[in-house]
Amino acid sequence: MSRINQNVPALQAIHQLSRNQDDLTLRLERLSTGLRINRGSDDPAGLIASQSLRSELRGLAGAIENSERAINVIATADAALSETGALLLEIRGLINRSANEGALSDTELQANQLQVDSLLESINRIANTTQFNGKKLLNGQLGYTISSQTTTEIARLQVFGARVPNNGSVSVTLQVTQSAQTASLFIPLGGGSGLSASGNLAQGNNVTIEIQGSQGTEIFGFTGSTTTATIATAINSFTDLTGIAASASSGGLTFSSTGFGSNEFVSVKAISGTFTVNAGDQGDTRDAGRDAGVLVNGQLATVDGLIASIRTNGLDFVADLTQSFGTALGSSTFGITGGGALFQIGPDVNADGLVSIGIPTISTSNLGNSVDGFLNSIGTGGSASLVGGNFVTAEGIIKSAIEQVSVLSGRLGGFQANQLETNINSRRVAFENVTAAESAIRDTDYSVEVANLTRAQILVQSTTQILGLANQLPQNVLLLLR
């Protein structure tokens, strides 16, 4: 080299030394931060992918946290329902003991009634005070808002789930396609039935008949010439025990179940004498009732007598149809305009990540049924109070109340197990996999970086020495001046 103004080898060495020092700095930064990408220039495409995955992770973490919080809410309500169920069982025991009138004094019966009143007050207190983070759970605050319900057609409506759009409503149409029927048998006057054309048992036709219904069986004996009205009165005096009512008409005698549906039946069988009824749908002496046929927005509902229920992904409710509506073809429409307990359990805030459940009030004015009455009527002064001797009615009410509380508890448990807990499990798996993917993009691989650090250190040391040699090259010009 014979020029000294420009030391090109030194410039080249400086260039490489600068690159090697930058590489060494990069390796030191990655090892000290634990991140492969510390700024956009490290990996622009990787940074975009990493940020997208981090956003998804935040959504998954929120979904898991929200689901766990929802479980706490449901567990609080379920614990209160369990206590309510225990109180209802205690009331049923008091009703049963009070029905043992022959062994109880008036004072004992009044004491039982006072205890029932106290238990009813406790149930109302649970309904009004059960709360989570200041929000009432069992007083109806978390029930769905219903509009345009016709109570002459739908006596009672309990909505447990509905997908209601934001600021919108869901229209529900119940269409009765098959009328509900009681079980019924008929014995006409005259002919060989055993009843004369004048409306009484034929002369000398002493009969013993067995009446059987869903509640029990009774045997009745009637002498010849007994009128159909007398027979009907005798049978009706045992309706509470058999579930069968009789009515006399100018054409004969009708035996009908007091309830509607396929679980109801009537059987009239002559043990002695002549008493021949027209054949029913289950044989010569037996007939069964029929459930109403109901479509809900075109979908077939499950029906027990006059109680229709449906449970789909977007709609879950139970409706008690009135007798006039359920025994004739027709339709009724109502709207669900909002309400319910809403839980955001998805990673994205949209309809797919939002679930809801309706929690109706469990106050004594809401537990029971529209036929026998509601739970508050068992209290002092009520139409089914124990002091009034309304033990059969009171037991029917308490049975309905126990079933309603247990069904609600079961629905809450199903909501927790089938939606919240499964959501947590699936989101946790997704969280693990997305975290792994984000880590592979953004985090430092220490085995690779340590190897690169060693290489960078060696290159920096070697280029430093090379730069020293390059700086010595211009001195060779001095040899030419000798």
C-alpha positions as CSV (number, residue, x, y, z in Angstrom):
1,M,0.0,0.0,0.0
2,S,1.6,3.3,-1.1
3,R,-1.2,5.8,-0.2
4,I,-1.6,7.2,3.3
5,N,-4.5,9.7,3.0
6,Q,-7.1,6.9,2.8
7,N,-6.6,3.7,4.8
8,V,-9.2,1.5,3.1
9,P,-8.4,-1.7,5.0
10,A,-8.8,0.3,8.3
11,L,-12.2,1.5,7.0
12,Q,-13.2,-2.0,6.2
13,A,-12.1,-3.2,9.6
14,I,-14.0,-0.3,11.3
15,H,-17.2,-1.3,9.3
16,Q,-17.0,-4.9,10.4
17,L,-16.1,-3.9,14.0
18,S,-19.2,-1.7,14.1
19,R,-21.4,-4.5,12.8
20,N,-19.9,-7.0,15.2
21,Q,-20.4,-4.6,18.1
22,D,-24.0,-4.1,17.2
23,D,-24.5,-7.8,17.0
24,L,-22.9,-8.2,20.4
25,T,-25.1,-5.5,21.8
26,L,-28.2,-7.2,20.4
27,R,-27.2,-10.5,22.0
28,L,-26.6,-8.9,25.3
29,E,-30.0,-7.1,25.2
30,R,-31.9,-10.3,24.3
31,L,-30.1,-12.2,27.1
32,S,-30.7,-9.5,29.7
33,T,-34.4,-8.9,28.8
34,G,-35.4,-12.5,27.9
35,L,-37.1,-11.2,24.8
36,R,-36.1,-11.9,21.2
37,I,-38.2,-8.9,20.0
38,N,-37.6,-5.7,22.0
39,R,-38.5,-3.2,19.2
40,G,-40.2,-3.4,15.8
41,S,-36.9,-3.4,14.0
42,D,-35.9,-6.7,15.6
43,D,-38.7,-8.6,13.7
44,P,-41.5,-6.4,12.2
45,A,-43.7,-9.3,11.1
46,G,-43.0,-11.2,14.3
47,L,-44.0,-8.1,16.4
48,I,-47.3,-7.9,14.6
49,A,-48.1,-11.5,15.2
50,S,-46.9,-11.3,18.8
51,Q,-49.1,-8.3,19.6
52,S,-52.1,-10.0,18.0
53,L,-51.5,-13.1,20.2
54,R,-51.1,-10.9,23.3
55,S,-54.4,-9.3,22.6
56,E,-56.0,-12.7,22.3
57,L,-54.4,-13.7,25.6
58,R,-55.9,-10.7,27.4
59,G,-59.3,-11.7,26.1
60,L,-58.9,-15.3,27.2
61,A,-57.6,-14.2,30.6
62,G,-60.7,-12.0,31.0
63,A,-63.0,-14.8,29.9
64,I,-61.5,-17.1,32.5
65,E,-61.7,-14.5,35.3
66,N,-65.3,-13.6,34.3
67,S,-66.4,-17.3,34.4
68,E,-64.8,-17.8,37.8
69,R,-66.7,-14.7,39.1
70,A,-69.9,-16.0,37.6
71,I,-69.4,-19.4,39.4
72,N,-69.2,-17.4,42.6
73,V,-72.5,-15.7,41.9
74,I,-74.2,-19.0,41.0
75,A,-72.8,-20.8,44.1
76,T,-74.1,-18.0,46.3
77,A,-77.6,-18.3,44.9
78,D,-77.5,-22.1,45.0
79,A,-76.5,-22.1,48.7
80,A,-79.5,-19.9,49.5
81,L,-81.8,-22.3,47.5
82,S,-80.5,-25.2,49.5
83,E,-81.5,-23.5,52.7
84,T,-84.9,-22.6,51.3
85,G,-85.4,-26.3,50.3
86,A,-84.6,-27.3,53.9
87,L,-87.2,-24.8,55.2
88,L,-89.8,-26.1,52.7
89,L,-89.2,-29.7,53.8
90,E,-89.8,-28.6,57.4
91,I,-93.1,-27.0,56.4
92,R,-94.2,-30.2,54.7
93,G,-93.4,-32.1,57.9
94,L,-95.5,-29.7,59.9
95,I,-98.4,-30.1,57.4
96,N,-98.2,-33.8,57.7
97,R,-98.2,-33.7,61.5
98,S,-101.0,-31.2,61.6
99,A,-103.2,-33.5,59.5
100,N,-103.1,-35.9,62.4
101,E,-106.0,-34.0,63.9
102,G,-107.2,-36.8,66.1
103,A,-104.0,-36.6,68.2
104,L,-103.6,-32.9,68.3
105,S,-105.2,-30.2,70.4
106,D,-106.2,-26.8,69.0
107,T,-103.3,-25.3,70.9
108,E,-100.8,-27.7,69.1
109,L,-102.4,-26.9,65.7
110,Q,-102.1,-23.2,66.3
111,A,-98.4,-23.7,67.4
112,N,-97.7,-25.5,64.2
113,Q,-99.4,-22.7,62.3
114,L,-97.2,-20.2,64.0
115,Q,-94.1,-22.2,63.2
116,V,-95.2,-22.3,59.5
117,D,-95.6,-18.5,59.6
118,S,-92.1,-18.2,60.9
119,L,-90.7,-20.5,58.2
120,L,-92.5,-18.5,55.5
121,E,-91.0,-15.3,56.9
122,S,-87.5,-16.9,56.8
123,I,-88.1,-17.9,53.1
124,N,-89.0,-14.3,52.2
125,R,-86.0,-13.0,54.1
126,I,-83.7,-15.3,52.1
127,A,-85.3,-14.2,48.9
128,N,-84.9,-10.5,49.8
129,T,-81.4,-10.6,51.3
130,T,-79.4,-13.1,49.3
131,Q,-76.9,-10.9,47.4
132,F,-73.5,-10.9,45.7
133,N,-71.5,-7.7,45.6
134,G,-74.6,-5.7,46.4
135,K,-76.8,-7.3,43.7
136,K,-79.9,-9.2,44.9
137,L,-80.0,-12.7,43.5
138,L,-83.3,-14.3,44.5
139,N,-85.8,-11.4,44.7
140,G,-86.6,-11.3,41.0
141,Q,-84.0,-8.7,40.1
142,L,-82.3,-11.2,37.9
143,G,-85.5,-12.5,36.2
144,Y,-86.4,-11.7,32.6
145,T,-88.7,-8.9,31.7
146,I,-91.9,-10.1,30.1
147,S,-94.2,-8.0,28.0
148,S,-97.7,-8.7,26.6
149,Q,-98.3,-11.9,28.6
150,T,-102.0,-12.8,28.6
151,T,-102.7,-14.2,32.0
152,T,-106.0,-15.7,30.8
153,E,-104.0,-17.9,28.5
154,I,-100.7,-18.3,30.3
155,A,-101.3,-18.3,34.0
156,R,-97.6,-18.6,35.1
157,L,-94.4,-18.1,33.1
158,Q,-90.9,-18.8,34.3
159,V,-88.1,-17.9,31.9
160,F,-84.7,-19.4,32.7
161,G,-82.8,-18.5,29.6
162,A,-83.2,-16.3,26.5
163,R,-80.8,-14.8,24.0
164,V,-82.1,-11.2,23.9
165,P,-80.3,-8.9,21.4
166,N,-79.0,-5.6,22.7
167,N,-81.8,-3.0,22.9
168,G,-84.1,-5.6,21.3
169,S,-86.6,-8.2,22.3
170,V,-87.5,-11.8,21.6
171,S,-91.1,-12.7,20.5
172,V,-92.4,-16.0,21.6
173,T,-95.5,-17.6,20.2
174,L,-97.2,-20.6,21.9
175,Q,-99.5,-22.5,19.6
176,V,-101.8,-25.2,21.0
177,T,-102.0,-27.9,18.3
178,Q,-103.7,-30.5,20.4
179,S,-106.1,-29.9,23.3
180,A,-105.3,-31.3,26.7
181,Q,-107.9,-33.7,28.1
182,T,-108.8,-35.3,31.4
183,A,-109.3,-39.0,31.7
184,S,-113.0,-39.7,31.3
185,L,-115.5,-42.6,31.4
186,F,-119.2,-42.5,30.8
187,I,-122.0,-44.8,31.8
188,P,-125.3,-44.1,29.9
189,L,-128.8,-44.5,31.1
190,G,-130.8,-47.5,30.1
191,G,-129.7,-50.5,28.0
192,G,-127.5,-53.0,29.7
193,S,-125.4,-50.5,31.7
194,G,-127.1,-51.1,35.0
195,L,-128.7,-47.6,35.1
196,S,-132.4,-47.3,34.3
197,A,-133.8,-44.8,31.9
198,S,-135.1,-42.8,34.8
199,G,-131.6,-42.0,36.1
200,N,-131.0,-44.4,38.9
201,L,-129.7,-47.9,39.5
202,A,-132.1,-50.6,38.2
203,Q,-134.4,-52.1,40.8
204,G,-132.6,-54.9,42.6
205,N,-129.2,-54.0,41.0
206,N,-127.0,-53.8,44.1
207,V,-123.5,-52.8,42.9
208,T,-120.1,-52.6,44.3
209,I,-117.7,-50.5,42.2
210,E,-114.0,-49.8,42.4
211,I,-113.0,-46.2,41.5
212,Q,-109.3,-45.7,40.7
213,G,-107.4,-42.6,39.8
214,S,-103.9,-41.1,40.0
215,Q,-104.3,-40.3,43.7
216,G,-105.7,-43.7,44.9
217,T,-108.4,-46.3,44.9
218,E,-111.8,-46.4,46.7
219,I,-114.6,-49.0,46.7
220,F,-118.2,-47.9,46.8
221,G,-121.4,-49.9,47.4
222,F,-124.8,-48.8,46.2
223,T,-128.2,-50.4,46.5
224,G,-130.8,-50.7,43.7
225,S,-132.8,-47.5,42.9
226,T,-129.9,-45.2,44.0
227,T,-130.0,-42.1,41.9
228,T,-127.0,-41.0,39.8
229,A,-126.9,-37.7,41.7
230,T,-126.4,-39.7,45.0
231,I,-123.7,-41.8,43.4
232,A,-121.9,-38.7,42.1
233,T,-122.1,-37.0,45.5
234,A,-120.6,-40.1,47.2
235,I,-117.8,-40.4,44.8
236,N,-117.0,-36.6,44.9
237,S,-116.6,-36.8,48.7
238,F,-113.5,-38.9,48.1
239,T,-112.1,-36.9,45.2
240,D,-109.1,-35.8,47.3
241,L,-108.2,-39.5,47.8
242,T,-108.8,-40.7,44.3
243,G,-108.3,-37.7,42.0
244,I,-111.7,-38.6,40.4
245,A,-114.8,-36.5,40.2
246,A,-118.2,-37.6,39.1
247,S,-121.1,-35.7,37.5
248,A,-124.7,-36.7,36.8
249,S,-126.5,-35.6,33.7
250,S,-129.7,-36.4,31.9
251,G,-127.8,-38.8,29.7
252,G,-125.9,-40.7,32.4
253,L,-123.0,-40.5,34.8
254,T,-119.5,-39.2,33.9
255,F,-116.3,-40.0,35.8
256,S,-113.3,-37.7,35.1
257,S,-109.9,-37.1,36.5
258,T,-109.4,-33.7,38.2
259,G,-106.1,-33.1,36.4
260,F,-105.1,-33.0,32.7
261,G,-102.5,-35.0,31.0
262,S,-101.2,-38.5,30.2
263,N,-100.3,-39.2,33.8
264,E,-104.0,-38.9,34.8
265,F,-106.3,-41.9,34.5
266,V,-109.7,-43.2,35.6
267,S,-110.8,-46.7,36.1
268,V,-114.4,-47.8,37.0
269,K,-114.8,-51.5,37.5
270,A,-117.8,-53.3,38.8
271,I,-116.9,-55.9,41.5
272,S,-120.5,-57.0,41.9
273,G,-123.8,-56.1,40.2
274,T,-124.2,-54.5,36.7
275,F,-122.4,-51.2,36.2
276,T,-121.0,-51.1,32.6
277,V,-119.2,-48.0,31.4
278,N,-118.4,-47.2,27.8
279,A,-114.9,-48.4,26.9
280,G,-112.0,-46.0,27.3
281,D,-108.8,-45.7,25.3
282,Q,-107.0,-48.2,27.6
283,G,-109.6,-51.0,27.8
284,D,-113.2,-51.6,28.7
285,T,-113.0,-49.9,32.2
286,R,-110.0,-47.5,31.9
287,D,-109.2,-44.2,30.2
288,A,-106.2,-42.0,30.3
289,G,-105.9,-38.2,29.9
290,R,-104.0,-36.4,27.2
291,D,-101.3,-33.8,27.3
292,A,-101.7,-30.6,25.3
293,G,-99.7,-30.4,22.1
294,V,-97.7,-27.1,22.0
295,L,-95.4,-25.5,19.5
296,V,-93.1,-22.7,20.7
297,N,-92.0,-20.6,17.7
298,G,-92.5,-23.7,15.6
299,Q,-90.6,-26.0,17.8
300,L,-92.2,-28.9,19.6
301,A,-92.4,-28.3,23.4
302,T,-92.4,-30.8,26.2
303,V,-95.8,-30.9,27.8
304,D,-97.1,-32.4,31.0
305,G,-100.8,-31.9,31.1
306,L,-101.2,-28.1,30.9
307,I,-97.5,-27.3,31.7
308,A,-95.4,-26.7,28.6
309,S,-91.6,-26.3,28.7
310,I,-88.9,-25.9,26.1
311,R,-85.1,-25.8,26.4
312,T,-83.1,-24.8,23.4
313,N,-79.9,-22.9,22.9
314,G,-81.7,-19.6,22.7
315,L,-84.8,-20.1,24.8
316,D,-85.6,-22.0,28.1
317,F,-88.9,-21.5,29.9
318,V,-91.8,-23.2,31.6
319,A,-95.4,-22.0,31.0
320,D,-98.6,-23.0,32.9
321,L,-101.4,-22.9,30.4
322,T,-104.9,-22.0,31.7
323,Q,-107.5,-24.6,31.3
324,S,-109.5,-22.6,28.8
325,F,-106.4,-22.0,26.6
326,G,-104.9,-25.5,26.9
327,T,-108.1,-27.3,26.0
328,A,-108.7,-25.5,22.8
329,L,-106.7,-24.9,19.6
330,G,-105.2,-21.4,19.5
331,S,-102.0,-19.3,20.1
332,S,-100.7,-16.8,22.5
333,T,-97.7,-14.4,22.0
334,F,-95.5,-12.6,24.5
335,G,-92.2,-10.8,24.4
336,I,-89.0,-11.1,26.4
337,T,-87.5,-7.6,26.4
338,G,-84.4,-8.1,28.6
339,G,-83.3,-8.9,32.1
340,G,-81.7,-12.1,33.4
341,A,-78.2,-12.5,34.8
342,L,-75.8,-11.7,32.0
343,F,-72.3,-13.1,32.0
344,Q,-69.5,-12.3,29.5
345,I,-67.5,-15.5,29.3
346,G,-66.1,-15.2,25.8
347,P,-62.7,-13.6,24.9
348,D,-64.6,-11.2,22.6
349,V,-67.4,-8.9,23.6
350,N,-70.2,-10.2,21.3
351,A,-73.3,-12.3,21.4
352,D,-71.4,-15.5,21.1
353,G,-69.5,-14.8,24.3
354,L,-72.5,-13.7,26.3
355,V,-74.6,-16.2,28.3
356,S,-77.5,-15.5,30.6
357,I,-79.8,-17.2,33.0
358,G,-83.0,-16.1,34.6
359,I,-83.4,-16.4,38.3
360,P,-87.0,-15.8,39.4
361,T,-87.9,-14.8,42.9
362,I,-88.4,-17.5,45.5
363,S,-90.7,-15.4,47.7
364,T,-93.7,-17.1,49.1
365,S,-96.0,-15.3,46.7
366,N,-94.2,-16.9,43.8
367,L,-93.7,-20.5,44.9
368,G,-96.6,-22.8,44.4
369,N,-99.0,-23.2,41.4
370,S,-102.0,-21.5,39.9
371,V,-104.3,-24.4,40.6
372,D,-103.8,-25.0,44.3
373,G,-102.5,-21.6,45.2
374,F,-99.2,-20.1,46.3
375,L,-97.0,-20.7,49.4
376,N,-98.1,-17.5,51.2
377,S,-101.7,-18.9,51.3
378,I,-100.5,-21.5,53.9
379,G,-99.9,-18.7,56.4
380,T,-102.3,-17.5,59.0
381,G,-105.4,-16.2,57.4
382,G,-104.6,-17.8,54.0
383,S,-106.9,-19.9,52.0
384,A,-104.8,-23.0,52.7
385,S,-103.8,-22.4,56.3
386,L,-103.4,-25.3,58.7
387,V,-105.8,-23.9,61.2
388,G,-108.5,-24.0,58.5
389,G,-107.9,-27.7,58.0
390,N,-106.7,-27.3,54.4
391,F,-104.1,-30.0,54.7
392,V,-104.5,-31.6,51.2
393,T,-104.4,-28.2,49.4
394,A,-101.4,-27.1,51.6
395,E,-99.5,-30.3,50.8
396,G,-100.1,-29.8,47.0
397,I,-98.8,-26.3,47.3
398,I,-95.7,-27.3,49.3
399,K,-95.0,-30.1,46.8
400,S,-95.0,-27.6,44.0
401,A,-92.8,-25.2,45.9
402,I,-90.3,-27.9,46.7
403,E,-90.2,-29.0,43.0
404,Q,-89.7,-25.4,41.8
405,V,-86.8,-24.7,44.2
406,S,-85.2,-28.0,43.3
407,V,-85.6,-27.4,39.6
408,L,-84.2,-23.9,39.9
409,S,-81.2,-25.3,41.9
410,G,-80.7,-27.9,39.2
411,R,-80.8,-25.4,36.4
412,L,-78.3,-23.2,38.2
413,G,-76.1,-26.3,38.8
414,G,-76.4,-27.3,35.1
415,F,-75.6,-23.7,34.0
416,Q,-72.5,-23.8,36.2
417,A,-71.3,-27.2,35.2
418,N,-72.2,-27.2,31.5
419,Q,-71.5,-23.6,30.6
420,L,-69.2,-21.9,33.1
421,E,-66.9,-24.7,34.1
422,T,-66.6,-26.2,30.6
423,N,-65.9,-22.7,29.4
424,I,-63.1,-22.3,31.9
425,N,-61.5,-25.6,30.9
426,S,-61.6,-24.8,27.2
427,R,-60.3,-21.3,27.7
428,R,-57.4,-22.5,29.8
429,V,-56.4,-24.9,27.1
430,A,-56.5,-22.1,24.6
431,F,-54.6,-19.8,26.9
432,E,-51.8,-22.4,27.2
433,N,-51.5,-22.9,23.5
434,V,-51.7,-19.2,22.6
435,T,-49.1,-18.4,25.3
436,A,-46.8,-21.1,23.8
437,A,-47.2,-19.6,20.3
438,E,-46.5,-16.1,21.5
439,S,-43.5,-17.2,23.5
440,A,-42.1,-19.0,20.4
441,I,-42.3,-15.7,18.5
442,R,-41.2,-13.2,21.1
443,D,-39.1,-14.8,23.8
444,T,-35.4,-15.4,23.8
445,D,-34.1,-18.9,23.0
446,Y,-31.1,-18.8,25.4
447,S,-29.3,-21.7,23.9
448,V,-29.2,-20.0,20.5
449,E,-28.4,-16.5,21.9
450,V,-25.6,-17.8,24.1
451,A,-24.0,-19.4,21.1
452,N,-24.5,-16.2,19.1
453,L,-23.0,-14.2,22.0
454,T,-19.9,-16.3,22.0
455,R,-19.6,-15.8,18.2
456,A,-20.1,-12.0,18.5
457,Q,-17.5,-11.7,21.3
458,I,-14.9,-13.5,19.2
459,L,-15.7,-11.4,16.1
460,V,-15.4,-8.2,18.1
461,Q,-12.0,-9.2,19.5
462,S,-10.7,-10.4,16.2
463,T,-11.9,-7.3,14.2
464,T,-10.3,-5.1,16.9
465,Q,-7.0,-6.8,16.4
466,I,-7.4,-6.5,12.6
467,L,-8.1,-2.8,12.9
468,G,-4.8,-2.5,14.8
469,L,-3.0,-4.2,12.0
470,A,-4.8,-2.1,9.4
471,N,-3.7,1.1,11.2
472,Q,0.0,-0.1,10.9
473,L,-0.1,-0.6,7.2
474,P,0.6,3.1,6.2
475,Q,3.8,3.0,8.1
476,N,5.2,0.7,5.4
477,V,5.5,3.9,3.2
478,L,8.5,5.0,5.4
479,L,10.5,2.1,3.9
480,L,10.4,3.9,0.5
481,L,11.9,7.1,2.0
482,R,15.1,5.5,3.2
